[in-house]
Amino acid sequence: MGAQIHTAADSEAKIALTRNKLVLEQARAVGLLGSAKNTRLSGRVPSDLIAAAKKRAHVTSDTELLELALSRLALEDDFGARLVKRKGSIPSDIDLGI
């Protein structure tokens, strides 16, 4: 069972790292990330929050965490809001073939 837990953890880490890479690549592609790091961000947050976020994202540095979190936020789509707006737009008598 120990091997299965280790394999699951490895798989989770691999997925997270791939997701992180894709997010950062997309942020670079739209010009959000580049070579110049010209802004400093500072704030006070609970250390447990930082530790949990780093663990979940599989990153080790504060800079990595901030770049990833801000990229995800900046690139986030509005799918949920658009879906909710569509409520009631499809006639109830339509045959969906279900």
Backbone as a chain_set.jsonl record, in Angstrom:
{"seq": "MGAQIHTAADSEAKIALTRNKLVLEQARAVGLLGSAKNTRLSGRVPSDLIAAAKKRAHVTSDTELLELALSRLALEDDFGARLVKRKGSIPSDIDLGI", "coords": {"N": [[0.828, -1.193, 0.0], [2.034, 1.184, 0.625], [3.536, 1.771, -1.624], [1.548, 2.425, -3.444], [0.52, 4.781, -2.336], [2.77, 6.403, -2.488], [3.063, 6.462, -5.274], [0.657, 7.693, -6.007], [1.055, 10.198, -4.837], [3.271, 11.032, -6.294], [2.121, 11.148, -8.822], [0.196, 13.152, -8.428], [1.894, 15.321, -7.931], [3.226, 15.48, -10.385], [1.12, 16.142, -12.109], [0.373, 18.633, -11.01], [2.74, 20.113, -11.457], [2.843, 20.075, -14.25], [0.47, 21.451, -14.834], [1.099, 23.933, -13.669], [3.248, 24.692, -15.303], [1.942, 24.993, -17.776], [0.151, 27.101, -17.195], [1.946, 29.204, -16.63], [3.273, 29.343, -19.1], [1.157, 30.15, -20.729], [0.61, 32.64, -19.594], [2.995, 33.949, -20.226], [2.767, 33.905, -23.007], [0.69, 35.69, -23.5], [1.829, 37.985, -22.723], [2.012, 38.632, -20.011], [3.996, 37.735, -18.353], [7.449, 38.2, -18.348], [10.894, 38.959, -18.993], [11.547, 41.1, -17.365], [11.361, 41.876, -14.021], [9.852, 44.042, -12.381], [8.337, 45.03, -10.293], [7.567, 45.159, -6.883], [5.894, 43.217, -4.513], [4.178, 43.273, -1.516], [2.983, 42.076, 1.583], [1.093, 41.033, 4.459], [0.372, 37.838, 5.444], [-1.108, 34.828, 6.774], [1.258, 32.387, 7.801], [0.626, 29.692, 7.619], [-1.183, 29.645, 5.525], [0.435, 30.32, 3.338], [2.223, 28.142, 3.391], [0.445, 25.99, 2.921], [-0.52, 26.659, 0.369], [1.841, 26.589, -1.156], [2.47, 23.888, -0.865], [0.263, 22.688, -2.102], [0.502, 23.701, -4.69], [2.935, 22.736, -5.348], [5.338, 24.215, -5.279], [8.312, 25.986, -4.231], [9.328, 28.498, -3.608], [8.506, 31.863, -2.533], [8.27, 33.71, -4.594], [7.782, 32.092, -6.868], [5.288, 31.087, -6.099], [3.719, 33.44, -5.968], [3.88, 34.37, -8.665], [2.627, 32.243, -9.99], [0.073, 32.151, -8.741], [-0.931, 34.746, -9.285], [-0.859, 34.689, -12.071], [-2.71, 32.649, -12.605], [-5.033, 33.88, -11.634], [-5.183, 36.181, -13.271], [-5.562, 34.996, -15.761], [-7.868, 33.609, -15.504], [-10.951, 32.327, -16.605], [-14.354, 33.335, -17.369], [-16.277, 31.367, -17.199], [-18.161, 30.211, -15.361], [-19.811, 32.401, -14.626], [-20.825, 33.102, -17.15], [-22.224, 30.768, -17.758], [-24.244, 30.742, -15.778], [-25.647, 33.041, -16.533], [-26.897, 32.127, -18.785], [-29.033, 30.681, -17.91], [-32.271, 29.517, -18.31], [-32.383, 30.229, -20.96], [-32.654, 28.282, -22.841], [-35.312, 26.724, -24.343], [-37.731, 24.965, -22.41], [-39.102, 22.86, -23.568], [-37.514, 21.615, -25.375], [-36.129, 18.778, -26.993], [-33.654, 17.008, -25.658], [-32.633, 14.575, -26.09], [-31.96, 12.83, -24.099]], "CA": [[0.0, 0.0, 0.0], [2.936, 2.32, 0.663], [3.916, 2.083, -3.0], [0.417, 3.082, -4.078], [0.456, 6.143, -1.804], [3.905, 7.108, -3.088], [2.743, 6.647, -6.68], [-0.395, 8.702, -6.081], [1.671, 11.491, -4.532], [4.093, 11.378, -7.455], [1.205, 11.496, -9.9], [-0.364, 14.467, -8.088], [2.956, 16.306, -8.124], [3.464, 15.599, -11.826], [-0.015, 16.878, -12.659], [0.481, 20.024, -10.555], [3.858, 20.753, -12.145], [2.428, 20.268, -15.645], [-0.524, 22.534, -14.824], [1.839, 25.169, -13.401], [4.01, 25.022, -16.508], [0.999, 25.475, -18.792], [-0.344, 28.414, -16.778], [3.017, 30.181, -16.811], [3.476, 29.488, -20.541], [0.053, 30.962, -21.258], [0.826, 34.007, -19.112], [4.075, 34.501, -21.055], [2.266, 34.055, -24.373], [-0.154, 36.896, -23.607], [2.608, 39.138, -22.31], [1.909, 38.93, -18.578], [5.289, 37.409, -17.75], [8.585, 38.419, -19.227], [12.184, 38.945, -18.306], [11.648, 42.187, -16.379], [10.604, 41.786, -12.772], [10.037, 45.424, -11.999], [7.403, 45.434, -9.237], [7.674, 44.398, -5.637], [4.609, 43.033, -3.864], [4.402, 42.974, -0.11], [1.773, 41.98, 2.379], [1.14, 40.097, 5.587], [-0.613, 36.761, 5.381], [-0.748, 33.737, 7.687], [2.268, 31.463, 7.281], [-0.03, 28.421, 7.288], [-1.771, 29.817, 4.197], [1.54, 30.238, 2.378], [2.705, 26.756, 3.383], [-0.558, 25.141, 2.277], [-0.55, 26.995, -1.055], [3.067, 26.053, -1.759], [2.34, 22.429, -0.902], [-0.751, 22.347, -3.104], [1.004, 24.063, -6.015], [4.236, 22.079, -5.536], [6.392, 25.204, -5.49], [9.088, 26.155, -3.009], [9.653, 29.887, -3.28], [7.414, 32.836, -2.497], [8.157, 34.306, -5.929], [7.085, 31.103, -7.703], [3.899, 31.041, -5.66], [3.054, 34.67, -6.396], [3.741, 34.376, -10.127], [1.634, 31.248, -10.364], [-1.252, 32.572, -8.263], [-1.364, 35.922, -10.035], [-1.116, 34.264, -13.448], [-3.996, 31.938, -12.621], [-6.094, 34.862, -11.445], [-5.261, 37.032, -14.453], [-5.995, 34.207, -16.91], [-9.112, 32.914, -15.172], [-12.065, 32.651, -17.494], [-15.612, 33.653, -16.69], [-17.209, 30.311, -17.603], [-19.256, 30.076, -14.396], [-20.718, 33.546, -14.76], [-21.512, 32.993, -18.442], [-23.159, 29.65, -17.665], [-25.383, 31.171, -14.968], [-26.406, 34.011, -17.335], [-27.674, 31.413, -19.801], [-30.14, 29.977, -17.28], [-33.575, 29.837, -18.866], [-32.308, 30.644, -22.36], [-33.015, 27.15, -23.683], [-36.718, 26.387, -24.087], [-37.897, 23.749, -21.609], [-39.706, 21.788, -24.356], [-36.53, 21.09, -26.342], [-35.775, 17.376, -26.777], [-32.204, 16.901, -25.553], [-32.265, 13.21, -26.431], [-31.385, 12.154, -22.916]], "C": [[0.866, 1.247, 0.0], [3.348, 2.755, -0.729], [2.796, 2.813, -3.723], [0.295, 4.529, -3.603], [1.567, 6.975, -2.42], [3.619, 7.408, -4.558], [1.661, 7.705, -6.856], [0.168, 10.094, -5.813], [2.537, 11.958, -5.694], [3.221, 11.843, -8.612], [0.6, 12.879, -9.664], [0.656, 15.569, -8.325], [3.203, 16.543, -9.608], [2.35, 16.405, -12.494], [0.078, 18.353, -12.284], [1.593, 20.753, -11.294], [3.534, 21.013, -13.612], [1.44, 21.417, -15.751], [0.165, 23.884, -14.61], [2.58, 25.633, -14.646], [3.097, 25.607, -17.577], [0.464, 26.864, -18.458], [0.71, 29.478, -17.031], [3.333, 30.395, -18.289], [2.394, 30.36, -21.153], [0.208, 32.42, -20.836], [1.934, 34.685, -19.917], [3.561, 34.814, -22.456], [1.408, 35.304, -24.548], [0.543, 38.133, -23.057], [2.534, 39.507, -20.842], [3.209, 38.652, -17.838], [6.375, 37.636, -18.78], [9.858, 38.408, -18.419], [12.278, 40.008, -17.214], [10.754, 41.915, -15.175], [10.785, 43.143, -12.099], [9.069, 45.93, -10.924], [7.593, 44.535, -8.03], [6.291, 44.374, -4.996], [4.861, 42.624, -2.423], [3.065, 42.935, 0.618], [1.967, 40.977, 3.498], [-0.004, 39.107, 5.448], [-0.179, 35.667, 6.347], [0.245, 32.767, 7.05], [1.664, 30.114, 6.915], [-0.666, 28.483, 5.896], [-0.701, 29.68, 3.124], [2.032, 28.796, 2.265], [1.731, 25.831, 2.657], [-0.612, 25.401, 0.772], [0.679, 26.458, -1.781], [2.981, 24.539, -1.895], [1.387, 22.007, -2.01], [-0.241, 22.6, -4.524], [2.331, 23.38, -6.346], [5.306, 23.072, -5.964], [7.109, 25.42, -4.161], [9.336, 27.607, -2.633], [8.415, 30.775, -3.284], [7.187, 33.452, -3.878], [7.422, 33.367, -6.881], [5.593, 31.09, -7.378], [3.136, 32.269, -6.14], [2.854, 34.717, -7.906], [2.651, 33.416, -10.576], [0.227, 31.7, -9.974], [-1.778, 33.762, -9.054], [-1.651, 35.583, -11.5], [-2.456, 33.553, -13.549], [-5.16, 32.914, -12.503], [-6.277, 35.713, -12.69], [-5.82, 36.296, -15.668], [-7.349, 33.525, -16.701], [-10.228, 33.319, -16.126], [-13.333, 32.91, -16.684], [-16.684, 32.621, -17.04], [-18.415, 30.21, -16.664], [-20.279, 31.183, -14.537], [-21.496, 33.474, -16.075], [-22.546, 31.874, -18.417], [-24.416, 30.062, -16.902], [-26.251, 32.163, -15.749], [-27.308, 33.315, -18.351], [-28.895, 30.698, -19.222], [-31.46, 30.472, -17.872], [-33.541, 30.222, -20.332], [-32.633, 29.502, -23.33], [-34.453, 26.768, -23.345], [-36.846, 25.037, -23.372], [-38.483, 22.589, -22.417], [-38.764, 21.216, -25.41], [-36.206, 19.643, -25.979], [-34.251, 17.267, -26.806], [-31.712, 15.483, -25.856], [-31.624, 12.449, -25.292], [-32.265, 11.023, -22.506]], "O": [[0.475, 2.268, -0.567], [3.495, 3.947, -1.0], [3.052, 3.714, -4.522], [-0.007, 5.413, -4.405], [1.343, 8.115, -2.829], [3.909, 8.508, -5.029], [1.747, 8.529, -7.767], [-0.2, 11.057, -6.486], [2.537, 13.139, -6.04], [3.545, 12.814, -9.296], [0.502, 13.684, -10.591], [0.322, 16.628, -8.857], [3.371, 17.684, -10.037], [2.616, 17.251, -13.348], [-0.112, 19.225, -13.132], [1.408, 21.895, -11.715], [3.907, 22.052, -14.157], [1.55, 22.259, -16.643], [-0.149, 24.86, -15.29], [2.548, 26.811, -15.0], [3.441, 26.604, -18.212], [0.339, 27.71, -19.343], [0.407, 30.537, -17.582], [3.632, 31.519, -18.693], [2.677, 31.209, -21.997], [-0.036, 33.329, -21.629], [1.825, 35.865, -20.251], [3.88, 35.858, -23.024], [1.398, 35.909, -25.62], [-0.065, 39.196, -22.937], [2.958, 40.6, -20.463], [3.487, 39.27, -16.811], [6.217, 37.294, -19.952], [9.892, 37.907, -17.295], [13.012, 39.832, -16.242], [9.542, 41.747, -15.309], [11.738, 43.363, -11.352], [8.995, 47.134, -10.677], [7.756, 43.32, -8.149], [5.604, 45.394, -4.945], [5.665, 41.732, -2.151], [2.141, 43.68, 0.292], [2.898, 40.173, 3.476], [-1.173, 39.478, 5.349], [0.998, 35.587, 6.701], [0.084, 32.376, 5.894], [2.143, 29.457, 5.991], [-0.685, 27.486, 5.175], [-0.906, 29.002, 2.117], [2.233, 28.292, 1.16], [2.148, 24.984, 1.868], [-0.737, 24.461, -0.013], [0.572, 25.933, -2.889], [3.372, 23.976, -2.917], [1.674, 21.079, -2.766], [-0.511, 21.823, -5.441], [2.797, 23.436, -7.484], [6.081, 22.813, -6.885], [6.585, 25.082, -3.099], [9.534, 27.916, -1.458], [7.418, 30.483, -3.944], [6.048, 33.685, -4.281], [6.537, 33.799, -7.619], [4.749, 31.084, -8.274], [2.027, 32.148, -6.662], [1.771, 35.068, -8.376], [1.844, 33.746, -11.446], [-0.698, 31.638, -10.785], [-2.944, 33.781, -9.448], [-2.578, 36.13, -12.096], [-3.242, 33.815, -14.46], [-6.162, 32.777, -13.205], [-7.407, 35.944, -13.122], [-6.477, 36.903, -16.513], [-7.901, 32.934, -17.629], [-10.421, 34.5, -16.414], [-13.361, 32.722, -15.467], [-17.861, 32.962, -17.163], [-19.556, 30.134, -17.12], [-21.482, 30.924, -14.562], [-22.694, 33.755, -16.104], [-23.626, 32.013, -18.992], [-25.53, 29.765, -17.334], [-27.476, 32.123, -15.633], [-28.352, 33.844, -18.731], [-29.708, 30.165, -19.976], [-31.727, 31.672, -17.927], [-34.59, 30.519, -20.902], [-32.861, 29.744, -24.516], [-34.772, 26.518, -22.182], [-36.141, 24.084, -23.703], [-38.371, 21.438, -21.993], [-39.182, 20.415, -26.247], [-36.028, 19.316, -24.806], [-33.634, 17.416, -27.861], [-30.507, 15.231, -25.873], [-30.836, 11.529, -25.509], [-31.963, 10.327, -21.536]]}, "num_chains": 1, "name": "protein.A"}
